[in-house]
Amino acid sequence: MPQLLTVRVKRPDGRPIRIWVPVLPVVLVFSPVVVLAVLVAAVACLAYRVSVMRALGTGWRIVSALPGTRVDLEQGRTAVLLTIR
């Protein structure tokens, strides 16, 4: 499971902003929303006749594979770099 998100924003004036976001406290704060999303996903799986356990297992594998991911967004003179560790 990812432990830390690093967001770096390069502003048009050239000064970068770097923000470190620990994942665990954010997940704990949003845990009621996560539980609701899992329940909605389970109902959707049942409605479309997809194995709920297989779908949840696949989702967990995707989340577990996120560490090491880098996302670079750039538009004009503004750039955003998102690193998941």
C-alpha positions as CSV (number, residue, x, y, z in Angstrom):
1,M,0.0,0.0,0.0
2,P,1.3,3.5,-0.8
3,Q,2.8,5.3,2.2
4,L,3.5,8.8,0.9
5,L,2.3,11.1,-1.9
6,T,4.7,13.9,-3.0
7,V,3.2,16.7,-5.0
8,R,5.5,19.3,-6.6
9,V,4.0,22.3,-8.4
10,K,6.1,24.5,-10.5
11,R,4.4,27.8,-10.7
12,P,4.7,30.3,-13.6
13,D,6.9,32.6,-11.5
14,G,9.4,29.7,-11.2
15,R,9.1,29.0,-7.5
16,P,8.2,25.4,-6.8
17,I,5.8,24.3,-4.1
18,R,6.4,20.8,-2.6
19,I,3.8,19.0,-0.5
20,W,4.2,15.7,1.3
21,V,0.9,13.9,2.0
22,P,1.0,10.7,4.2
23,V,-1.5,8.2,2.9
24,L,-2.6,6.5,6.1
25,P,-4.1,9.5,7.9
26,V,-5.9,10.5,4.7
27,V,-7.4,7.0,4.4
28,L,-8.4,7.0,8.0
29,V,-10.2,10.4,7.6
30,F,-12.0,9.3,4.5
31,S,-12.6,5.7,5.7
32,P,-16.4,6.2,5.9
33,V,-16.4,7.2,2.2
34,V,-14.2,4.3,1.3
35,V,-16.5,1.9,3.1
36,L,-19.5,3.3,1.2
37,A,-17.6,3.1,-2.1
38,V,-16.8,-0.5,-1.5
39,L,-20.4,-1.3,-0.7
40,V,-21.6,0.5,-3.9
41,A,-19.0,-1.4,-5.9
42,A,-20.2,-4.7,-4.3
43,V,-23.8,-3.9,-5.3
44,A,-22.7,-3.0,-8.8
45,C,-20.8,-6.3,-9.1
46,L,-23.9,-8.2,-8.0
47,A,-26.0,-6.3,-10.5
48,Y,-23.7,-7.0,-13.4
49,R,-23.0,-10.6,-12.2
50,V,-19.3,-10.1,-11.5
51,S,-17.6,-12.0,-8.7
52,V,-17.4,-9.5,-5.8
53,M,-14.3,-11.1,-4.3
54,R,-12.4,-11.2,-7.6
55,A,-13.3,-7.5,-8.2
56,L,-12.2,-6.4,-4.7
57,G,-9.0,-8.5,-5.1
58,T,-8.2,-6.8,-8.4
59,G,-8.8,-3.4,-6.9
60,W,-6.4,-4.2,-4.0
61,R,-3.7,-5.4,-6.5
62,I,-4.0,-2.1,-8.4
63,V,-3.7,-0.1,-5.1
64,S,-0.7,-2.3,-4.1
65,A,1.0,-1.7,-7.4
66,L,0.9,2.1,-7.1
67,P,4.2,2.7,-5.2
68,G,6.8,4.0,-7.6
69,T,4.3,5.7,-9.9
70,R,5.1,9.1,-11.2
71,V,2.6,11.4,-12.9
72,D,3.8,14.5,-14.7
73,L,1.3,17.1,-15.9
74,E,2.5,20.2,-17.7
75,Q,0.6,23.1,-19.3
76,G,2.3,26.2,-20.4
77,R,4.6,27.4,-17.7
78,T,2.9,25.4,-14.9
79,A,3.9,21.8,-14.1
80,V,2.7,19.3,-11.5
81,L,4.7,16.2,-10.5
82,L,2.9,13.5,-8.4
83,T,5.1,10.7,-7.0
84,I,3.6,7.8,-5.0
85,R,6.0,6.0,-2.6
